[in-house]
Amino acid sequence: MRKLIPIVAVLAITAALGSGALATASSTGPVQTMSLTTLDIPNSEVYVDAGPKGESVGDTVAFRETILRHGKKAGTISILCVATSSSTSRCWGTMRISGGTLDAAGDVVFAKTFSLPVVGGTGAYAGAKGELTITQLTKRKDRYVIELAD
């Protein structure tokens, strides 16, 4: 299932809203955008092959990634995905960044680029809503672009 998760440091969520600590935030309109990069943390993955041997419904993977801003550690993201069909997984991720946390969750059909809804957060991101777009840059590195509605 990890093959399906080119979450590539998946939530390479880029920017620091609210506190302005992490990203390039746009303050001229109703949408704030953050852009970050994530990097897989070696040996952090736990995979459970719940069904027939190989990738199948019910298989679960949990892992962590480091969030980078200008090449320096800016936080972490913890991700859990459960296969719900042969092509779809339900994923939950929590990013811990300066100012609080951001949560994203939803159904994913993994591709080089895919999106998840932002469903909440804490601290400066309490009640956050928006969209997280993840683009795989390499096997271990992703770009996360988060757009939050005011």
TIRO-2110 file (N, C-alpha, C; in Angstrom, 1 decimal):
// TIRO-2110
0.8, -1.2, 0.0, N, 1, A
0.0, 0.0, 0.0, CA, 1, A
0.9, 1.2, 0.0, C, 1, A
2.0, 1.2, 0.6, N, 2, A
2.9, 2.4, 0.6, CA, 2, A
3.2, 2.8, -0.8, C, 2, A
3.2, 1.8, -1.8, N, 3, A
3.4, 2.2, -3.2, CA, 3, A
2.3, 3.2, -3.6, C, 3, A
1.1, 3.0, -3.1, N, 4, A
0.0, 3.9, -3.5, CA, 4, A
0.1, 5.2, -2.8, C, 4, A
1.0, 5.3, -1.8, N, 5, A
1.0, 6.5, -1.1, CA, 5, A
2.3, 7.3, -1.4, C, 5, A
2.3, 7.9, -2.6, N, 6, A
3.4, 8.7, -2.9, CA, 6, A
3.2, 10.0, -2.1, C, 6, A
2.8, 9.8, -1.0, N, 7, A
2.6, 10.9, -0.1, CA, 7, A
4.0, 11.3, 0.3, C, 7, A
4.6, 11.4, -0.2, N, 8, A
5.8, 12.0, -0.5, CA, 8, A
6.1, 13.1, 0.4, C, 8, A
6.2, 12.7, 1.5, N, 9, A
6.3, 13.7, 2.4, CA, 9, A
5.1, 14.5, 2.2, C, 9, A
4.2, 13.8, 2.1, N, 10, A
2.9, 14.1, 1.6, CA, 10, A
2.4, 15.5, 1.9, C, 10, A
2.2, 15.8, 2.9, N, 11, A
1.6, 17.1, 3.1, CA, 11, A
2.7, 18.2, 3.2, C, 11, A
3.3, 18.4, 2.1, N, 12, A
4.4, 19.3, 2.1, CA, 12, A
3.8, 20.7, 2.2, C, 12, A
3.2, 20.9, 3.2, N, 13, A
2.4, 22.1, 3.4, CA, 13, A
3.2, 23.3, 3.6, C, 13, A
3.0, 24.2, 2.7, N, 14, A
3.8, 25.3, 2.5, CA, 14, A
3.4, 26.6, 3.0, C, 14, A
3.7, 27.0, 4.2, N, 15, A
3.4, 28.3, 4.5, CA, 15, A
3.0, 28.4, 6.0, C, 15, A
3.1, 29.6, 6.4, N, 16, A
2.7, 29.7, 7.8, CA, 16, A
1.6, 30.7, 7.9, C, 16, A
0.4, 30.2, 8.0, N, 17, A
-0.7, 31.1, 8.1, CA, 17, A
-0.8, 31.7, 9.5, C, 17, A
-1.6, 32.6, 9.7, N, 18, A
-1.8, 33.1, 11.1, CA, 18, A
-0.6, 33.7, 11.7, C, 18, A
0.3, 32.8, 12.2, N, 19, A
1.5, 33.3, 12.8, CA, 19, A
2.5, 33.8, 11.8, C, 19, A
2.4, 33.5, 10.6, N, 20, A
3.3, 33.9, 9.6, CA, 20, A
4.6, 33.2, 9.7, C, 20, A
4.7, 32.2, 10.5, N, 21, A
6.0, 31.6, 10.8, CA, 21, A
6.5, 30.7, 9.7, C, 21, A
5.6, 30.1, 8.9, N, 22, A
6.0, 29.1, 8.0, CA, 22, A
5.9, 29.3, 6.5, C, 22, A
5.0, 30.2, 6.1, N, 23, A
4.8, 30.1, 4.7, CA, 23, A
4.6, 31.5, 4.0, C, 23, A
4.3, 31.3, 2.8, N, 24, A
4.0, 32.5, 2.0, CA, 24, A
2.5, 32.6, 2.1, C, 24, A
2.0, 33.5, 2.9, N, 25, A
0.6, 33.7, 3.0, CA, 25, A
0.1, 34.9, 2.3, C, 25, A
-1.0, 34.8, 1.6, N, 26, A
-1.6, 35.9, 0.8, CA, 26, A
-2.6, 36.5, 1.7, C, 26, A
-2.5, 37.8, 2.0, N, 27, A
-3.4, 38.5, 2.8, CA, 27, A
-4.4, 39.4, 2.1, C, 27, A
-4.3, 39.4, 0.8, N, 28, A
-5.1, 40.3, 0.0, CA, 28, A
-6.5, 39.8, -0.3, C, 28, A
-6.8, 38.5, -0.1, N, 29, A
-8.1, 38.0, -0.4, CA, 29, A
-8.6, 37.1, 0.6, C, 29, A
-9.7, 36.4, 0.3, N, 30, A
-10.3, 35.5, 1.3, CA, 30, A
-9.6, 34.2, 1.5, C, 30, A
-8.5, 33.9, 0.7, N, 31, A
-7.8, 32.7, 0.7, CA, 31, A
-6.4, 32.9, 1.1, C, 31, A
-5.9, 32.1, 2.1, N, 32, A
-4.5, 32.2, 2.5, CA, 32, A
-3.8, 30.9, 2.0, C, 32, A
-2.6, 31.1, 1.4, N, 33, A
-1.9, 29.9, 0.8, CA, 33, A
-0.6, 29.7, 1.5, C, 33, A
-0.3, 28.4, 1.8, N, 34, A
0.9, 28.0, 2.4, CA, 34, A
1.5, 27.0, 1.5, C, 34, A
2.9, 27.0, 1.3, N, 35, A
3.5, 26.0, 0.5, CA, 35, A
4.7, 25.4, 1.3, C, 35, A
4.7, 24.1, 1.5, N, 36, A
5.7, 23.5, 2.3, CA, 36, A
6.3, 22.3, 1.6, C, 36, A
7.4, 21.7, 2.1, N, 37, A
7.9, 20.5, 1.5, CA, 37, A
8.0, 19.5, 2.7, C, 37, A
7.8, 18.2, 2.3, N, 38, A
7.9, 17.2, 3.4, CA, 38, A
8.9, 16.1, 2.9, C, 38, A
9.5, 15.5, 3.9, N, 39, A
10.5, 14.5, 3.6, CA, 39, A
10.2, 13.3, 4.5, C, 39, A
10.1, 12.1, 3.9, N, 40, A
9.9, 10.9, 4.7, CA, 40, A
10.9, 10.7, 5.8, C, 40, A
10.4, 10.3, 7.0, N, 41, A
11.3, 10.0, 8.1, CA, 41, A
11.6, 8.5, 8.0, C, 41, A
12.8, 8.1, 7.8, N, 42, A
13.2, 6.7, 7.7, CA, 42, A
12.7, 5.9, 8.9, C, 42, A
12.3, 4.6, 8.6, N, 43, A
11.9, 3.7, 9.6, CA, 43, A
10.7, 4.2, 10.4, C, 43, A
9.9, 5.1, 9.9, N, 44, A
8.7, 5.5, 10.7, CA, 44, A
7.4, 4.9, 10.2, C, 44, A
7.5, 4.1, 9.2, N, 45, A
6.3, 3.5, 8.6, CA, 45, A
5.9, 2.2, 9.3, C, 45, A
4.5, 2.1, 9.5, N, 46, A
4.0, 0.8, 10.0, CA, 46, A
2.9, 0.4, 9.0, C, 46, A
3.0, -0.8, 8.5, N, 47, A
2.0, -1.3, 7.5, CA, 47, A
1.4, -2.5, 8.1, C, 47, A
0.0, -2.6, 7.9, N, 48, A
-0.7, -3.8, 8.4, CA, 48, A
-1.5, -4.3, 7.1, C, 48, A
-1.1, -5.5, 6.8, N, 49, A
-1.7, -6.2, 5.6, CA, 49, A
-2.9, -7.0, 6.2, C, 49, A
-4.1, -6.3, 6.2, N, 50, A
-5.3, -6.9, 6.9, CA, 50, A
-6.1, -7.9, 6.1, C, 50, A
-6.0, -7.9, 4.8, N, 51, A
-6.8, -8.8, 4.0, CA, 51, A
-5.9, -9.9, 3.4, C, 51, A
-6.3, -10.3, 2.2, N, 52, A
-5.5, -11.2, 1.4, CA, 52, A
-4.1, -10.6, 1.3, C, 52, A
-3.1, -11.5, 1.2, N, 53, A
-1.7, -11.1, 1.0, CA, 53, A
-1.6, -10.1, -0.1, C, 53, A
-0.9, -9.0, 0.1, N, 54, A
-0.7, -8.0, -0.9, CA, 54, A
-1.7, -6.8, -0.7, C, 54, A
-1.7, -5.8, -1.5, N, 55, A
-2.6, -4.7, -1.3, CA, 55, A
-4.0, -5.1, -1.5, C, 55, A
-4.9, -4.7, -0.5, N, 56, A
-6.3, -5.0, -0.6, CA, 56, A
-7.0, -4.2, 0.4, C, 56, A
-8.4, -4.2, 0.3, N, 57, A
-9.2, -3.4, 1.2, CA, 57, A
-8.9, -3.7, 2.6, C, 57, A
-8.8, -2.7, 3.5, N, 58, A
-8.5, -2.9, 4.9, CA, 58, A
-7.1, -2.7, 5.2, C, 58, A
-6.2, -2.8, 4.3, N, 59, A
-4.8, -2.6, 4.6, CA, 59, A
-4.6, -1.2, 5.1, C, 59, A
-3.7, -1.0, 6.0, N, 60, A
-3.5, 0.2, 6.7, CA, 60, A
-2.0, 0.6, 6.7, C, 60, A
-1.7, 1.9, 6.6, N, 61, A
-0.3, 2.3, 6.7, CA, 61, A
-0.3, 3.6, 7.5, C, 61, A
0.6, 3.7, 8.5, N, 62, A
0.8, 4.9, 9.3, CA, 62, A
2.3, 5.3, 9.2, C, 62, A
2.5, 6.6, 9.0, N, 63, A
3.9, 7.1, 8.9, CA, 63, A
4.0, 8.5, 9.3, C, 63, A
5.2, 9.0, 9.5, N, 64, A
5.5, 10.4, 9.8, CA, 64, A
6.4, 11.0, 8.7, C, 64, A
6.3, 12.3, 8.6, N, 65, A
7.2, 13.0, 7.7, CA, 65, A
7.7, 14.3, 8.4, C, 65, A
8.8, 14.8, 8.0, N, 66, A
9.3, 16.0, 8.5, CA, 66, A
8.9, 17.1, 7.5, C, 66, A
8.4, 18.2, 8.1, N, 67, A
8.0, 19.4, 7.2, CA, 67, A
9.2, 20.3, 7.2, C, 67, A
9.5, 20.7, 6.0, N, 68, A
10.7, 21.6, 5.8, CA, 68, A
10.2, 23.0, 5.3, C, 68, A
10.9, 24.0, 5.7, N, 69, A
10.7, 25.4, 5.2, CA, 69, A
12.1, 25.9, 5.0, C, 69, A
12.4, 26.3, 3.7, N, 70, A
13.7, 26.8, 3.4, CA, 70, A
14.8, 25.8, 3.8, C, 70, A
14.6, 24.5, 3.7, N, 71, A
15.5, 23.4, 4.0, CA, 71, A
15.7, 23.1, 5.5, C, 71, A
15.0, 23.8, 6.3, N, 72, A
15.1, 23.6, 7.8, CA, 72, A
13.8, 23.0, 8.3, C, 72, A
13.9, 22.2, 9.4, N, 73, A
12.8, 21.5, 9.9, CA, 73, A
11.8, 22.6, 10.5, C, 73, A
10.5, 22.5, 10.1, N, 74, A
9.5, 23.4, 10.5, CA, 74, A
8.3, 22.7, 11.2, C, 74, A
8.4, 21.4, 11.3, N, 75, A
7.4, 20.6, 12.0, CA, 75, A
7.3, 19.2, 11.5, C, 75, A
6.2, 18.5, 11.8, N, 76, A
6.1, 17.1, 11.4, CA, 76, A
4.6, 16.9, 11.0, C, 76, A
4.4, 15.8, 10.3, N, 77, A
3.1, 15.4, 9.9, CA, 77, A
3.0, 13.9, 10.2, C, 77, A
1.9, 13.5, 10.8, N, 78, A
1.6, 12.1, 11.0, CA, 78, A
0.4, 11.7, 10.1, C, 78, A
0.5, 10.6, 9.4, N, 79, A
-0.5, 10.2, 8.4, CA, 79, A
-0.9, 8.8, 8.7, C, 79, A
-2.2, 8.5, 8.5, N, 80, A
-2.8, 7.2, 8.6, CA, 80, A
-3.7, 7.0, 7.3, C, 80, A
-3.5, 5.9, 6.6, N, 81, A
-4.4, 5.7, 5.4, CA, 81, A
-4.9, 4.2, 5.5, C, 81, A
-6.1, 4.0, 5.1, N, 82, A
-6.8, 2.7, 5.1, CA, 82, A
-7.3, 2.5, 3.7, C, 82, A
-7.0, 1.4, 3.0, N, 83, A
-7.5, 1.1, 1.7, CA, 83, A
-9.0, 0.8, 1.8, C, 83, A
-9.8, 1.5, 1.0, N, 84, A
-11.3, 1.3, 1.0, CA, 84, A
-11.8, 0.7, -0.2, C, 84, A
-10.9, 0.6, -1.2, N, 85, A
-11.2, -0.1, -2.5, CA, 85, A
-9.8, -0.4, -3.2, C, 85, A
-9.9, -1.0, -4.3, N, 86, A
-8.6, -1.3, -5.0, CA, 86, A
-7.9, 0.0, -5.5, C, 86, A
-8.6, 1.1, -5.6, N, 87, A
-8.0, 2.3, -6.0, CA, 87, A
-8.1, 3.5, -5.1, C, 87, A
-8.8, 3.4, -4.0, N, 88, A
-9.0, 4.5, -3.1, CA, 88, A
-8.6, 4.2, -1.6, C, 88, A
-8.1, 5.2, -1.0, N, 89, A
-7.8, 5.0, 0.5, CA, 89, A
-8.4, 6.2, 1.2, C, 89, A
-8.8, 6.0, 2.5, N, 90, A
-9.3, 7.1, 3.3, CA, 90, A
-8.0, 7.5, 4.2, C, 90, A
-7.6, 8.7, 4.1, N, 91, A
-6.4, 9.2, 4.8, CA, 91, A
-6.8, 10.3, 5.8, C, 91, A
-6.0, 10.3, 6.9, N, 92, A
-6.1, 11.4, 7.9, CA, 92, A
-4.6, 11.8, 8.2, C, 92, A
-4.4, 13.1, 8.2, N, 93, A
-3.1, 13.7, 8.5, CA, 93, A
-3.2, 14.9, 9.5, C, 93, A
-2.2, 14.9, 10.4, N, 94, A
-2.1, 16.1, 11.3, CA, 94, A
-0.7, 16.7, 11.2, C, 94, A
-0.7, 17.9, 10.8, N, 95, A
0.6, 18.7, 10.7, CA, 95, A
0.8, 19.5, 11.9, C, 95, A
1.9, 19.3, 12.5, N, 96, A
2.3, 20.1, 13.7, CA, 96, A
3.3, 21.2, 13.2, C, 96, A
2.9, 22.4, 13.2, N, 97, A
3.7, 23.5, 12.7, CA, 97, A
3.6, 24.7, 13.7, C, 97, A
4.5, 25.6, 13.5, N, 98, A
4.5, 26.8, 14.4, CA, 98, A
3.1, 27.4, 14.5, C, 98, A
2.5, 27.6, 15.6, N, 99, A
1.2, 28.3, 15.8, CA, 99, A
0.1, 27.3, 16.0, C, 99, A
0.3, 26.0, 15.8, N, 100, A
-0.7, 25.0, 16.1, CA, 100, A
-0.6, 23.8, 15.2, C, 100, A
-1.8, 23.2, 14.9, N, 101, A
-1.9, 22.0, 14.0, CA, 101, A
-2.9, 22.3, 12.9, C, 101, A
-2.7, 21.6, 11.8, N, 102, A
-3.7, 21.6, 10.7, CA, 102, A
-4.0, 20.1, 10.5, C, 102, A
-5.3, 19.8, 10.3, N, 103, A
-5.8, 18.5, 10.0, CA, 103, A
-6.4, 18.4, 8.6, C, 103, A
-6.1, 17.3, 7.9, N, 104, A
-6.6, 17.1, 6.6, CA, 104, A
-7.1, 15.6, 6.6, C, 104, A
-8.2, 15.4, 5.9, N, 105, A
-8.8, 14.0, 5.9, CA, 105, A
-9.7, 13.9, 4.7, C, 105, A
-9.8, 12.7, 4.1, N, 106, A
-10.7, 12.4, 3.0, CA, 106, A
-10.3, 11.2, 2.2, C, 106, A
-11.0, 10.9, 1.2, N, 107, A
-10.7, 9.8, 0.3, CA, 107, A
-9.7, 10.3, -0.8, C, 107, A
-8.8, 9.4, -1.1, N, 108, A
-7.7, 9.7, -2.0, CA, 108, A
-7.5, 8.6, -3.0, C, 108, A
-7.4, 9.1, -4.3, N, 109, A
-7.0, 8.2, -5.4, CA, 109, A
-5.6, 8.7, -5.6, C, 109, A
-4.6, 8.0, -5.2, N, 110, A
-3.2, 8.4, -5.3, CA, 110, A
-2.7, 8.6, -6.7, C, 110, A
-2.1, 9.7, -7.0, N, 111, A
-1.5, 10.1, -8.3, CA, 111, A
-0.3, 11.0, -8.0, C, 111, A
0.4, 11.5, -9.0, N, 112, A
1.5, 12.4, -8.8, CA, 112, A
1.0, 13.6, -8.0, C, 112, A
-0.2, 14.1, -8.3, N, 113, A
-0.8, 15.2, -7.6, CA, 113, A
-2.2, 14.8, -7.2, C, 113, A
-2.6, 15.1, -5.9, N, 114, A
-3.9, 14.8, -5.4, CA, 114, A
-4.2, 15.8, -4.3, C, 114, A
-5.5, 15.9, -3.9, N, 115, A
-5.9, 16.8, -2.9, CA, 115, A
-6.7, 16.2, -1.8, C, 115, A
-6.7, 16.8, -0.7, N, 116, A
-7.5, 16.5, 0.5, CA, 116, A
-8.1, 17.7, 1.1, C, 116, A
-9.3, 17.6, 1.7, N, 117, A
-9.9, 18.8, 2.4, CA, 117, A
-9.2, 19.0, 3.7, C, 117, A
-8.9, 20.3, 4.0, N, 118, A
-8.5, 20.7, 5.4, CA, 118, A
-9.7, 20.7, 6.2, C, 118, A
-9.7, 20.0, 7.3, N, 119, A
-10.9, 19.9, 8.1, CA, 119, A
-10.9, 20.5, 9.5, C, 119, A
-9.8, 21.1, 9.8, N, 120, A
-9.7, 21.8, 11.2, CA, 120, A
-8.3, 22.0, 11.6, C, 120, A
-8.1, 22.4, 12.8, N, 121, A
-6.8, 22.6, 13.4, CA, 121, A
-6.9, 23.1, 14.8, C, 121, A
-5.8, 23.5, 15.3, N, 122, A
-5.7, 24.1, 16.7, CA, 122, A
-4.9, 25.3, 16.7, C, 122, A
-4.9, 26.1, 17.8, N, 123, A
-4.1, 27.3, 17.9, CA, 123, A
-4.5, 28.3, 16.8, C, 123, A
-3.5, 28.8, 16.1, N, 124, A
-3.7, 29.8, 15.0, CA, 124, A
-4.5, 29.2, 13.9, C, 124, A
-4.7, 27.9, 13.8, N, 125, A
-5.4, 27.3, 12.7, CA, 125, A
-6.8, 26.7, 13.2, C, 125, A
-7.2, 27.1, 14.4, N, 126, A
-8.5, 26.5, 15.0, CA, 126, A
-9.6, 26.8, 14.0, C, 126, A
-10.3, 25.7, 13.7, N, 127, A
-11.5, 25.8, 12.8, CA, 127, A
-11.1, 25.9, 11.3, C, 127, A
-9.9, 25.7, 10.9, N, 128, A
-9.4, 25.9, 9.6, CA, 128, A
-10.2, 25.0, 8.6, C, 128, A
-10.5, 25.6, 7.4, N, 129, A
-11.1, 24.9, 6.3, CA, 129, A
-10.4, 25.3, 5.0, C, 129, A
-10.3, 24.3, 4.1, N, 130, A
-9.7, 24.6, 2.9, CA, 130, A
-9.3, 23.4, 2.2, C, 130, A
-8.2, 23.4, 1.4, N, 131, A
-7.7, 22.3, 0.6, CA, 131, A
-6.2, 22.2, 0.7, C, 131, A
-5.8, 20.9, 0.8, N, 132, A
-4.4, 20.6, 0.7, CA, 132, A
-4.1, 19.9, -0.6, C, 132, A
-3.2, 20.4, -1.4, N, 133, A
-2.8, 19.7, -2.6, CA, 133, A
-1.4, 19.2, -2.4, C, 133, A
-1.2, 17.9, -2.7, N, 134, A
0.1, 17.2, -2.5, CA, 134, A
0.6, 16.8, -3.9, C, 134, A
1.9, 17.2, -4.1, N, 135, A
2.6, 16.8, -5.4, CA, 135, A
3.8, 16.1, -5.0, C, 135, A
4.0, 14.9, -5.6, N, 136, A
5.2, 14.1, -5.3, CA, 136, A
6.3, 14.7, -6.2, C, 136, A
7.4, 15.0, -5.5, N, 137, A
8.6, 15.5, -6.1, CA, 137, A
9.6, 14.5, -6.4, C, 137, A
9.8, 13.6, -5.4, N, 138, A
10.7, 12.4, -5.6, CA, 138, A
10.1, 11.3, -4.8, C, 138, A
10.7, 10.1, -4.7, N, 139, A
10.2, 9.0, -3.9, CA, 139, A
10.0, 9.4, -2.4, C, 139, A
10.9, 10.3, -1.9, N, 140, A
10.8, 10.6, -0.5, CA, 140, A
10.4, 12.0, -0.2, C, 140, A
10.1, 12.8, -1.2, N, 141, A
9.9, 14.2, -1.0, CA, 141, A
8.6, 14.7, -1.7, C, 141, A
7.8, 15.5, -1.0, N, 142, A
6.6, 16.0, -1.6, CA, 142, A
6.5, 17.5, -1.3, C, 142, A
5.6, 18.1, -2.1, N, 143, A
5.3, 19.5, -1.9, CA, 143, A
3.8, 19.6, -1.5, C, 143, A
3.5, 20.3, -0.4, N, 144, A
2.2, 20.5, 0.1, CA, 144, A
1.8, 22.0, -0.1, C, 144, A
0.7, 22.2, -0.7, N, 145, A
0.2, 23.5, -0.9, CA, 145, A
-1.2, 23.5, -0.2, C, 145, A
-1.3, 24.4, 0.8, N, 146, A
-2.5, 24.5, 1.5, CA, 146, A
-3.2, 25.9, 1.2, C, 146, A
-4.5, 25.8, 0.9, N, 147, A
-5.2, 27.0, 0.7, CA, 147, A
-6.3, 27.0, 1.8, C, 147, A
-6.3, 28.0, 2.6, N, 148, A
-7.3, 28.1, 3.7, CA, 148, A
-8.2, 29.3, 3.4, C, 148, A
-9.5, 29.1, 3.6, N, 149, A
-10.5, 30.2, 3.4, CA, 149, A
-10.6, 31.0, 4.7, C, 149, A
-10.7, 32.2, 4.6, N, 150, A
-10.9, 33.1, 5.8, CA, 150, A
-12.2, 32.9, 6.4, C, 150, A
END
